Amino acid sequence: MLEEPGPVKARLRKALEFLAELDLAAPDRRGCLAVNVAAELARTDETAAELVRRMFDRTEDAFRALIEEGQRTGEISPGRDPVALGSLLLNTAMGLRLMARIAEGSDRLVRVIDPTVDSL
């Protein structure tokens, strides 16, 4: 989804909304496996922690690459740090996945997605 053609911010918004909708639609709301492993096992299981780190690194790299593309196209200011923004977006995505476990609807999640994308 992040690699589809089109404006960077629109693709990012679509990806974050997809994650939120995916988690909200699940009847048992178990959430994201990586987020759950990070929260429950990573402190005591180094193998689990390493697997989650790698997954988070790949996700953060994808967000960073999207930011850099947006900087090349003029959609995002070239003065912004793409590595820092990639970290911010990873944190936002993982937080959304955790919040979706208890959310009563999409309102709170949208309140996070919109200003995050708009801040870029």
CORVEN-V129728 format. One record per residue. RES is the residue in three letters. PHI is phi in whole degrees, -180 to 180 (999 if undefined). NEAR is the number of other ideal C-beta (glycine too) atoms within 8 Angstrom. Layout:
RES/PHI/NEAR
RES/PHI/NEAR
This chain:
MET/999/7
LEU/-68/10
GLU/-95/3
GLU/-66/6
PRO/-72/2
GLY/122/5
PRO/-60/6
VAL/-60/12
LYS/-64/11
ALA/-66/8
ARG/-66/13
LEU/-64/14
ARG/-59/11
LYS/-61/9
ALA/-65/11
LEU/-67/14
GLU/-65/10
PHE/-61/9
LEU/-60/12
ALA/-63/14
GLU/-64/9
LEU/-58/8
ASP/-70/14
LEU/-69/12
ALA/-77/5
ALA/-70/8
PRO/-63/3
ASP/-97/4
ARG/48/10
ARG/-77/6
GLY/82/11
CYS/-84/9
LEU/-59/6
ALA/-63/10
VAL/-65/11
ASN/-64/10
VAL/-64/12
ALA/-59/12
ALA/-74/7
GLU/-105/6
LEU/-120/9
ALA/-59/11
ARG/-72/5
THR/-116/4
ASP/-130/8
GLU/-65/5
THR/-64/6
ALA/-62/10
ALA/-61/12
GLU/-65/8
LEU/-63/9
VAL/-68/12
ARG/-57/8
ARG/-63/8
MET/-64/9
PHE/-64/12
ASP/-61/8
ARG/-63/8
THR/-65/10
GLU/-62/12
ASP/-63/9
ALA/-65/9
PHE/-65/15
ARG/-60/12
ALA/-62/9
LEU/-66/12
ILE/-61/16
GLU/-62/9
GLU/-62/9
GLY/-62/12
GLN/-70/13
ARG/-66/6
THR/-87/7
GLY/88/5
GLU/-76/9
ILE/-127/12
SER/-57/5
PRO/-68/5
GLY/-79/3
ARG/-82/11
ASP/-81/5
PRO/-65/10
VAL/-68/7
ALA/-64/8
LEU/-67/14
GLY/-61/13
SER/-65/9
LEU/-60/9
LEU/-69/13
LEU/-61/12
ASN/-61/8
THR/-63/12
ALA/-62/13
MET/-70/13
GLY/-65/9
LEU/-61/15
ARG/-66/13
LEU/-72/11
MET/-62/11
ALA/-64/14
ARG/-63/10
ILE/-122/6
ALA/-64/10
GLU/-86/3
GLY/-176/6
SER/-88/9
ASP/-54/6
ARG/-65/9
LEU/-67/13
VAL/-64/10
ARG/-64/8
VAL/-89/12
ILE/-64/14
ASP/-58/9
PRO/-69/8
THR/-63/12
VAL/-66/11
ASP/-64/6
SER/-74/5
LEU/-77/12
